[in-house]
C-alpha cells in the first residue's frame, strides 16, 4: 500500500485517494507532490506502530482481481455475477463478453450496470466471487436447470456470414479475427496459407 501511495493516481497500480481518521474528515486525493505522498506512506505502520490513525487507501483495480457486476433492478440471482478484471489501457468504458448478457437481461437499451469492487477486498470475498458467484457457476437457472448463458442472435448471424461459401477475408480482417480469438495466447501463431485459389476452383466447378 505504501508503494501504491508513492506511485499516485497517474501511474497505474497506484492509489488515487487516501483517508486518515483523526486527520481528515473525508477522503483526500493524493497530491502530485512527492513529499506529501511520502508523508502519507509513512502513516501506514504495522500493528503496534507509533501512529494510531486508521488509514484507508483507495487504490486502482489490478489485473485478474475479482469484481461483482449487476444490472438494476436486480431480479434474480444470476443478475449479480463475479468477473475477472482485465485492464484495457486508455479505455473508459466497460466491456464484457456477449454470453452473460441474457443473465443480466441486458438488451443495451440504456440499462444501468454497476461494478462492485470495494466489498470484496479481502481474501474470503475474492474466493467467494471466484468460486461461487463467477459467470461459470451461473450457467444454469436454479429453478429448472435450463441454461441461461449462451450466444445471442448476433453471434449466430456472424457465424453464418463467416461460413458462407463465397465469403472471402483479406489478410487484415483475418489477422484481426485471430487476434480477437487468441489475444492472451503467448506462443507463436502460424497462420495457414490463403485458400483463395481453392475457392476459385470450387466456384468454377459448381
N, C-alpha and C positions, 0 to 999 in steps of 0.2 A: 504493500500500500504506500510505503514511503516513496518507492520508485515511481509509482503512478502519479503521486502528487508532484514530484520533481519534473516529470515529463509534461504535465499540464494538459490543457484541452487541445492544443494544436498538434501534439504528437500522439499518433494512435497508440492505444493501450494505456493512455494516461488517464488522469482524473479531471473532471470538469468543475465539480463543486466540492466543498468541504463544510461540514457543520460541526462546531465545537460547543458543547454545552458549557455554560458558565462564562462563555466569551462572546458568543453570537446568539442572537435570538432566532435566526433562521440560517439557511444555507447560503454560503458566500461563494461567488465564482472565483476560481483560482486566478490570481493576477499573473501577468506575464513577467513580473519582476521575480527573478530567480531567488533573490534574498528572502522575499516574503514566502515563496514556496518552501524554501529550506526551513524557515521558522515553523510553518505548518507541519512539515515532515517530522521535525524533532518532537512534536507533540504526540506522535504515535510511539508510545512506550510499551514495553511488555508489562505483564501483570506485576504489580509491586513497584512500578516506577514512581518518580517524584511528581508526575503530573496526575491530577485527579479528574481531568476533563475527559468526558466521553467524546470521541471523535468519530464522525460518520463520513466516510469517503464515498463520493458519487463518481465511480469510475466508468469507463466506457465498456461496452459489451465486447467480449472476446470471442474469437472463432471457436466453434464446437461447443459453446455453452448452451445449456438448455433454457428455453423460454416458453411461456404459455401464450397462446393466441386464442382469442374468442371473438365471436360476432355478436353484436347486440341486435335484438334481445336474445338471451341465452335460453333456448327452448328445450334442449336435451343434452345428455352427457357428451356426445362427440362434438358438440359445438365449442368445447374448450379442449384443446389438444396441445401436446408438447412438441416443439420443433427444435431442431439443432441449428444454431445460428451460423450463417455464413456471411461474412462481412464483405460487401462489394464496395470497393473504393470509389468515391466520387458519386455514389448513388444516394438519393434522398427519398426513396420510395421502397415500400415493402414488396417483395417478390416471393412467390411460392409456386409449387407445382400445381397443375390442374386437378390432380386426383382428390385432394381434400375438399375441393370446393363444394361438392354435393353435401358433405357432412356439415359444413358451415352454412349450407343453404345460401351460398354466395352466388348471386346471379349478376354481380357487377353493375347494379343499378343505383349505386350510392350508399350501400350498406356500410355501417360503421364496424371497423375491425380494430381490436385493441391488442397490444402486446403487453404482457405482464412479465417483468424481469425481476423486480426487487423483492418479490415474495419467495423466490427460490434461490437465494444466495447461499444457503447452507448446503452441506453435502447430502443430507436427507432429502431436501427438496429437489436437488438435482437428480438424485436416483429415482425419486417418485415420478418426476417428469419424463425421465428417460425410459423407465421400465413399465410404468402403469398408464401414463397419460399420453404417451407418444402416439404419433399417427398410426404406426403399425399395429398398435394394440386396439385401435378403434375401427378396425376394418369391418366388423360385423355389428349389426344393430342388436342391442341387448334383448329386445322384446321377442324377436323371432329368428335371429341368426342370419338374416339376409344381408348381403354386402351393401355397404353404404359408400365405400370409397371406390373409385374407378374412373375410367376415362369418360369424358363428356363428348358431346356431338362434334366439337371442333377437332378432337383427336381423330375420330373416325373419318371425318371428311378429309383430313390431311393424309391419313393412311391410304385412302382410296386414290387421291390425286397423285401421291408419290408412286403408287404401284400400277398406274395405268401403263398400257403397253407403249404408248407414244410419248411418255414423259422422259425428257432428257434434262440433265443438270450439267451446267458448266462447272469448271473447277472451283470457282469462287463459292457457288451455292453448295456444292458437295462438301468442301472442306468446312464450311460454316456448320453444316449439319453434324459432321464428325466432331467438331469442337464442342458443339452443344451436348452431344451424347457422351463424350469422353473427356470433359473438361478437367476432371480430377484424376485422370489417368496419367501416371508419371513415366511410364515406359514409352519406348519409341513405337509409333504407329506407322505401319507400312500400308500405304494406300494401294488398292488394286489398280491395274491399268484401265483406262476408259474403254467402254464397250460400245462406242458409237458405231463401229464397223459392223458388229454383230446385230445391232438394232437396225441398221440399214438393210442388211441381208434378210432379216425377218420380215421387214415391211415389203421387200421386193418379192419374196416368195409367198406372201399371204394373199 
